[in-house]
Amino acid sequence: MIKVETSIIINRPLAEVFAYVVDLNTRANWQEGLVEAKQTSSGPTGVGSTYRSTSGPFPLQGRFEFEPADGGTRVRFFVEFQPGGFFKLADPVLAGTLQKQMQTSLDNLKKLLEA
């Protein structure tokens, strides 16, 4: 199992950042490589909501965590995946590529929300 984590501080209130991140209509504006996302939990979006995303050649699980930080919001992005077949041979390369993609996504999110 490969685990990748990245984070960023966004100079906006936590509630605003959370609302933007969980809005599936805005997700493609900032998340690199995302093809499709659907909420899989019932009820309104909130703590513990779950989603299913289409974004690449193998399944992965990800989550976001939000906390107040330095007058803004720290967003942490975690992803775990288990590549198989040919991709298993490229574990270190895949982890590095995913790390960069995740950081680019958070950088895009920061630019959008702080503009």
C-alpha positions as CSV (number, residue, x, y, z in Angstrom):
1,M,0.0,0.0,0.0
2,I,1.4,3.4,-1.0
3,K,0.4,6.4,1.2
4,V,0.9,10.0,0.0
5,E,0.1,13.2,2.0
6,T,0.3,16.9,1.2
7,S,-1.0,20.1,2.8
8,I,-1.4,23.8,2.3
9,I,-2.6,26.8,4.2
10,I,-5.3,28.8,2.5
11,N,-6.0,32.3,3.7
12,R,-9.8,31.9,3.9
13,P,-12.2,30.8,6.7
14,L,-12.5,27.0,7.3
15,A,-16.2,27.0,6.5
16,E,-15.6,28.6,3.1
17,V,-12.7,26.3,2.2
18,F,-14.7,23.2,3.2
19,A,-17.8,24.3,1.3
20,Y,-15.7,24.8,-1.9
21,V,-13.8,21.5,-1.6
22,V,-16.9,19.4,-1.1
23,D,-18.8,21.1,-3.9
24,L,-18.6,18.5,-6.7
25,N,-19.5,21.2,-9.3
26,T,-16.2,23.0,-8.6
27,R,-14.0,20.0,-8.1
28,A,-12.8,19.8,-11.7
29,N,-11.7,23.5,-11.5
30,W,-8.8,22.7,-9.2
31,Q,-8.3,19.0,-8.7
32,E,-5.7,17.7,-11.2
33,G,-6.7,14.6,-13.2
34,L,-10.2,14.3,-11.9
35,V,-12.7,12.9,-14.4
36,E,-15.8,12.4,-12.3
37,A,-16.8,12.6,-8.6
38,K,-20.1,11.4,-6.9
39,Q,-21.2,11.6,-3.3
40,T,-21.8,8.1,-2.0
41,S,-23.0,9.0,1.5
42,S,-26.6,10.0,2.1
43,G,-27.8,13.4,3.4
44,P,-26.2,16.8,3.2
45,T,-22.4,17.1,2.8
46,G,-20.6,17.4,6.1
47,V,-18.0,15.7,8.3
48,G,-17.7,12.1,7.3
49,S,-19.3,12.5,3.8
50,T,-17.9,10.0,1.3
51,Y,-17.3,10.3,-2.4
52,R,-16.3,8.1,-5.3
53,S,-13.9,9.6,-8.0
54,T,-12.7,8.5,-11.4
55,S,-9.2,9.8,-12.0
56,G,-6.8,7.2,-13.2
57,P,-5.8,3.7,-14.1
58,F,-6.1,2.1,-10.7
59,P,-8.4,2.5,-7.6
60,L,-7.3,4.8,-4.8
61,Q,-8.8,6.2,-1.6
62,G,-8.4,9.7,-0.6
63,R,-9.5,12.1,2.1
64,F,-9.3,15.7,3.1
65,E,-8.9,17.1,6.6
66,F,-9.5,20.8,7.5
67,E,-8.3,22.7,10.5
68,P,-7.9,26.4,11.5
69,A,-4.3,27.5,11.0
70,D,-2.5,30.9,11.0
71,G,-5.7,32.9,10.5
72,G,-6.8,30.6,7.6
73,T,-7.3,27.0,7.0
74,R,-4.9,24.1,6.7
75,V,-6.1,21.5,4.1
76,R,-4.5,18.1,4.2
77,F,-4.9,15.7,1.3
78,F,-4.2,12.0,1.9
79,V,-4.3,9.3,-0.7
80,E,-3.7,5.5,-0.4
81,F,-3.5,3.1,-3.3
82,Q,-2.3,-0.4,-4.2
83,P,-1.2,-0.6,-7.9
84,G,-1.2,-4.0,-9.5
85,G,0.3,-5.5,-12.6
86,F,2.7,-3.4,-14.5
87,F,2.1,-0.4,-12.2
88,K,3.4,-2.4,-9.2
89,L,6.9,-2.1,-10.7
90,A,6.7,1.6,-10.7
91,D,5.7,2.2,-7.1
92,P,8.2,5.0,-6.3
93,V,7.6,6.8,-9.5
94,L,3.8,6.6,-9.1
95,A,4.1,7.9,-5.5
96,G,6.2,10.9,-6.6
97,T,3.9,11.7,-9.6
98,L,0.8,11.5,-7.3
99,Q,2.5,13.7,-4.7
100,K,3.2,16.4,-7.4
101,Q,-0.4,16.1,-8.7
102,M,-1.9,16.4,-5.3
103,Q,0.3,19.5,-4.5
104,T,-0.7,21.1,-7.8
105,S,-4.3,20.5,-6.9
106,L,-3.9,22.2,-3.5
107,D,-2.0,25.1,-5.1
108,N,-4.8,25.5,-7.7
109,L,-7.4,25.5,-4.8
110,K,-5.4,28.2,-2.9
111,K,-5.1,30.4,-6.0
112,L,-8.9,30.1,-6.7
113,L,-10.0,30.8,-3.1
114,E,-7.5,33.6,-2.4
115,A,-8.2,35.5,-5.7
